[in-house]
Structure formats: structure tokens, C-alpha cells
Amino acid sequence: MKKLCSLLLFLSVFYTAGYAQSVFADIDDTRPYTELYLFPAYMTGTIQFEDGTAYTGQLNILLAYTTLCFLDDEGNPDILPDMSNVTAVSIGRNYFIPLLDHYIQILDTDGNVMFGVEQFLELEAEKRYGAFGREEKSPNVPIEKRNLRSEGFNVSTGGRSLAVESTPYTVHQNAYLIRNKKAYALTKRNFIRFFAGKKALIEQYEKDHYINYSNPDQALLLFKFLTAH
């Protein structure tokens, strides 16, 4: 409970101020996944761990499975393969928590409930793999989904390579209401559930503004309205 309260305080003080036209970053899906990071450059950030320790360095997030990357002492990119001991990550003025096996970006919070978004690429291997990792030609062998973290993928330092740059991928972009380390869909029912004392405000907002609760941009505007009143 103490750790949770500290995390909420951390986020309530430092959550991202403002956002672009969309809560999601534009992804140029014509480019290979090795070039697709959440931010255009590495920025100073901090990783907070479960044991209370922290690491500060130059960080970025590779969108392939929201893989957390850092620059080592020689300025070369590397990855943090295990998020199980991470409680929160800051990169510039942007903040994340590990949830649903990804790093969820927190766009706003009232200290009790948070509004978070995830953006990640799900990679597909270009080849079909059979027994002992051998390539198979048979169409009965499905294309294998492979995870960067479990593969030990190293971004560009000569480590084990997942596949060549032309690896196909699927873009996923989702938004949630988050409370007690659980993610909930953007629905009117959940807004009323988490802002129980502001049901009248929600209904008034509906009268004054068109809102599609499943639209993350519109839902975030409502969230900010409720946290401000």
C-alpha cells in the first residue's frame, strides 16, 4: 500500500502537462520497426524499481512491444528486458507505469484514478519456424509471433537479432482508466464508477459537449474536466 501511495504521489505531481491533437503519437508504418521509437530522441529519464532504487540516464521506448531502451556508458543503445521489478518510468515530462505487459503512458491523474494510453508494435517473424527453429515452407505452419524481451533482442549493438528490418508488424493503440494497478475500458459506466461523486457533472458535460466515450481524445477531455472540478 505504501508503494502504491508513493507511486500515485509521483504521478499526481509529475504527470504529463498537455497533449497533442491526438493522445497517440503518429506512427509511420512504412518504416521498419527498428526506427520506430516513441520519442524522436533519447531524453533524460529515471527508472524506479520495486526495491526503492532508481536509475537515471538517457531513455527512450522502442515501440516494438514498448521495449524500454537506454544508452550505456559508451553511448550505445541497449534494452531493459525485464519490467517485472519496475514501478514507474519518467522520460522528459512523460511518465509510464508497467501494466498489461507494456509501458502505459499516464496522461493525467487525480491521485486515485489515472488516464493511460499504450502504443506498441506486435512483430511477426518473416519465416515459418518448425522443430528446433528450422525454417518450414509448409503453409500449415503458422507465422510465429515473437517477443523482443524473451528473444534477448539488442537494438543495434550486435546482439541477437530478432529478424531483418522488413519484419511485418501490427500497430496497437489503446486507452484506459487505471486504478489499483488494473486497467478499465473507456465507458460511461466506468467514468461514473470512478467519479461517483461527480455523476451530475458527467451528465452536464454530456449535454454541453458531444462525447464518444470510446474515443480517447474526447474521453481525456472529460477526464481533465472532472479532475479540475
PyMOL commands that set and color helices and strands:
alter all, ss='L'
color gray80, all
select helices_A, chain A and resi 2-14+33-35+131-133+148-151+188-194+196-208+216-228
alter helices_A, ss='H'
color red, helices_A
select strands_A, chain A and resi 43-49+54-62+67-71+77-79+86-91+94-99+102-109+114-123+128-129+135-136+169-179+182-184
alter strands_A, ss='S'
color yellow, strands_A
deselect
rebuild
show_as cartoon
